[in-house]
Amino acid sequence: MARQARYEAAGAVYHVMARGDGGRDVFEDDRDRLKWLDRMAEVCGKYGWRVHAYVLMGNHFHLLLETPQPNLVSGMKWLMGVHSQDWNRKRKRRGHVYQGRYKAVVVNGEDGAGYFRIVADYIHLNPVRSGWVGGTTGKPLAEWRWSSFPYYGRRKAPAWLATEKVLGAFELSPERRGRRAYAGYLEERARDREGALNDESLRFLRRGWYLGDEGFRDRLVDALADGIRPKRRKGSVSGGAARAHDEAEAERIVRCGWIELGIPSEPGNLAGRGAFRDEKALLAWLSRKLTSVSRDWVAERLAMGHPTSVSRAAARVRVEPDLAKRGRKLERAVVQQITD
């Protein structure tokens, strides 16, 4: 099965989440949590990571993580592998501890972007959404000791936890006054469980592989392009990053193609029964040949109706001699435009 493409870069910021296999609890008691924290200290020491926020729940954990060096994959492999060994050794068992691969959403951590604070709030309010603290429980958020939040208020943070950037995202001082202001803000939010459930971060954080504006997404796609191209041909990567790369490449092909073919550029001008039938077939065939873009994307972009129309159109180019000849000519022209 194709694997999700991982974006790695010096200074990259991620929202990382991993869940127990089959929904099983990964943290059954405090000893499990303490062991995980010990391993987190080790992985930060080995790989130079900076953790800005974390929370340990029953069957999963969340991290707001920054990698000064491009080593997310190797570090997570070490962390999850060693922790799984610890977990199995304690219970004298074998098998998977975590459910598949961890999820890593790339976050725009630039000053003023606003996404850093969204992720930090989402992570720190997780125990409220689970009904363990806050809301009608009457328990303060800081009572859930298995997150980074208590270190923002009263406790001295471990060396691997960096609190300054989250506080800076709220324009607060890292000194005592700023830390108390942040703690008060989140404690107030925690009292309203419905507010935590309806947080805008839920919508943002569940939507895909990155958290940022379209300009940020485009920069990620460009950075991933060289690594994704050869792997896509081998079928070894998938997921939102690879899909975004394919769609960006397919858009370039379509834009170059419509110039060569002399047809309208917008889907609304391409619509209509039989309108530009051969030309759309050629563009559908070429975009599918040169990228792994989905039929759904092609059908929508070229106003072709149902995605099955894309397959039928591409088949025509392969079997009809005249269309096949036009297709080869179009491919040469488009590739030359793209590579010039």
N, C-alpha and C positions, 0 to 999 in steps of 0.2 A: 504494500500500500504506500502511495506517495505520502511524504512527510511534510509538515508545515515548514515553510521557509522561515529561518530565524534571522532577524536583523541584528547585527553586532557592530558596534562602533565605540570608539573611545569617548567616554562621557555620555553614553546613551542612558536613558532612564526608562524603566519598565514597571508595569504593574504585573506582578507574577502571582499566579494562583495554582495550587495543586490540591487535588482531592483524593481521598482514600479510595482504594479499589472497591468497586461495587457500592460506593457510598458508606463503606465501613469507617468507623472512627479510627483516626490515626493517633489522636491524643486521648487515650483512655483514662489517664491519671496525670498527676502533676509530675511524676518522674519522666513520663514521655515528653512533656513540655520542656522540662529542664534539660533533658538530653538534646532536644532539638535546638534549644538556645545555645548549648555548648557547641554543637556542630555549626551553628550560624556564626559564632565567634571565630571558629576555625576557618570556615570558608572565606570570611571577610579578611582574615589575616593572610591566607594563601593567595587570594585573588585580588586583594585591594578594594573590595566592594565597599560602598557606602549605603547603608540602609537608612532610609528616611522615615519609614513607618512600617509596622508589621502587626499582625494579629494572628493568634492561634485559636482556632475554633475546635469543634469536636472532630469533624471529618475532613477539615481542610485548613489551609493557611493562605494568607495574603502578604505580599511584600511590595513596598515602593522602593525600588532598588536602582542604584546608579553604578555603572561599571566604568571606572576611569580607563581601563583597558578593555578591548573588545573580546571579552571572555565569558559572556553569559552562558553559553552552551557548556563549556568545560566545567565552569563552576557549579552549575545546576546539576550536571551529571554527577559530580563528586558529592554534592550535598544530599541529593535524593538517594544516591546509591549507598552512601555510608549510613544515612539515617535508616534506610530500609534494612540494612544489615543489623543495626542496633535493635530495631523493632522486632525483627524475626528472632534474633538471638535471645532476647528477653523472654520470648514466648515459645522458644524451641520449635520453630516452624520454618517452612519455606514458602516461597511464592511472592507474588506482587503485593506491595504495600500501597502503592499509589495507582490511580486509575489512568493508564495511558501516559501521555506526555503532559508536562505542565503547560499552562497557558501563559504567554508573555505578551502583553499589550504594550507597544512602544508609546511612550508619553512625551509630549512636548513639554520639556521642563524649563524652557526659557523664561527668564524673568518677565512678568507681566502677562504671560499667556493665560494664566488662570487654571490650567489643567492640573498643575501640581497640587493645588489645594483641593481640587475635586477628588483626586485619588486618595489623598491623605484623609479627608473627611469620610470617604466611603469605607476605607479600611478601619478607621477608629470607631465608626458607628456600627460595625458588623455585629457586635454583641447585643446592641439594642434591637436590631432587626431580628435577631434570633430569640429575643425575649428573655435574655439572661440578666440584663441590667437595664436601667432607664425605664421609661414608660410607666406602666402601672406597677412595676416591681418595687418602685420606691428606692431602688439601689442606684447609687451614683455610677457614672460610667467608669470612673477611676477604680471602682471595686473589681472590675475585670482586670486582673493583674497580668494576664497573658497577652498584652499588646504593648505597643510603644507609648500609648497615651499617658499612662501614669508617670513616665519619665519627663513628659512635657510639663507636668504640674509640680510634683514634689520630689520625686526620686531622682537620684543621680544616674545619668544614662551610662550604659557600657560604652567602651571606646569605639565600638563598631557602629553605634547608632548616632547619626548626625541629625540634630534637631534644627539647626540654623536655617536650612532652606525652606522647610515648612513654615516656620515662623516668619521668614522673609516674604513668603508668598502672601501672608496676611499683613505685611508691612508692620510686623511686630519685632521688637528688640529681642535678642537671644538672652537678655538678662532676666532677672526674676520677675520684673513687672510684665514684660512681654509674654513670658511663659504662663503667668497666672491669667492674663487676659485670654490667651488661647484656650486654656483649660476651662475657664468660665464660659466661653463661647460654645464649646462642644458639650459641656455639661447641660447647658440650656437646651441645646438641640436634642440631647439624649432624653430629656423629660417628655418630649413629644414623639412617641414611637411612630405615629402616622407620618410625621414630618421626615423621619429617617427613612421610612419605606418609600416615600414619594420623592426622595432626593433626586435632583436632576442627574446626579452622577450615575444612578442606576441605568438611565437611558443611554448616556454616553459610553459607559464602560462595558455594556453588553453588545455594542454594535459591531465590533470587529477587531482588527489586529493593530490598530493605532488609535491614539487619542490626541487630536489636534485639529487644526484647520486644514483646508485643502492644500495650501501652500506647503505645510509640513508633510502632508501625505505625498505630494509630488516629489519632495526632496528624498523621502524614504524610497520611493519607487526608483528614482534615478540611482540611488546608492546600491539598491538591490539588483539592478539590471544585470550587471556583469556576472554576478554569482548565480542568478536564476536561469539565464538563458541556456547554458549547457545542461543544467540539472533538469530543466523542464523537458528537454529533448529525451533525457533518460527516464523521465517519469519519477524522479526521486524527490520532488518537492511539490507541495500543494498549499492551499490555504489562502487567506486574505491577501498576503503580500504578493504571492505569485499571481493570484487572480488580478490584482490591481496592476501589476506589471504587464500582464497579457492584454488587459483592456487598454492600457496606455499605448502599447505597441500596435494593437489593432486599430486604434483611433488614428494613429499616424498613417497606417496603410490605407485606411478608408479615405483620409483627407488627400493623400497623394493620388489615390486611384480615381477619385471623382474629377480631379483636374485632367488626368489623362483621358478619361472617358467623356468629359464634358457634360456631366449630369449635376443636378442640384446637390447642395451640401447638407441640407437639413432634412430630418425624417419627414416632417410635414409636407415637404415638396416632393418627396419620393413616393408618398402613399398613393394608392389607387390600384384597382384591379388591372393587372398586366402592365402597369407603368414601369418603364425601365427594366423590364423583366430580365433581359440578358445581362445588362450592366450590373444589376444587383446580384445576379448569380455569380458573375466574375468577382465582385468584391467579397461576397460571402465565401467563395472558394478560396480566395487568396488570403483573407484574414484568418481562416481556419487552418490553412496550410502553413502559414508562417508563424502562427502563435497557437496557444492552447485556449484561446478565448471561448467562452461558452456560446452555444447556439442561441440562448436567450438574449445575450448581449447583441449578437449579430442581428437577430430578428427585430429587436427594438431599434437598433441604430439605423438599419436599412429599411424600416417600415415593411417588413416581410410577413407580418402576421404571426402565425404559430411557429415555434422553433423547428418543427418538422419540415417547414418550408425551406429552411436553411440547408438541411441535409439533401433534400431533393434538388435544390438549385446547384449545390456543389457537385452532386452526381452528374448533372447535365454537362458541366464543364469538363468532367473527366471522360465522358463517353461520346459527346458530340464533337466531331472533328473541327468544325469551324470555331466553336466556342473554346475548344482546347488550344487552338492556335492563338486566338485572341488572349487567352489566359497566360500563355507563355510570354507573349509580347508585353502584356500588362505587368507581369511579375518582373521582367527585366527593367522596365521603366521605373516601377515603384521602388525596387531595391536600389537602383542607382540614385534616385532622389533621397532616399533615407540615408544612404551611406556617404553622399556628397558632403 
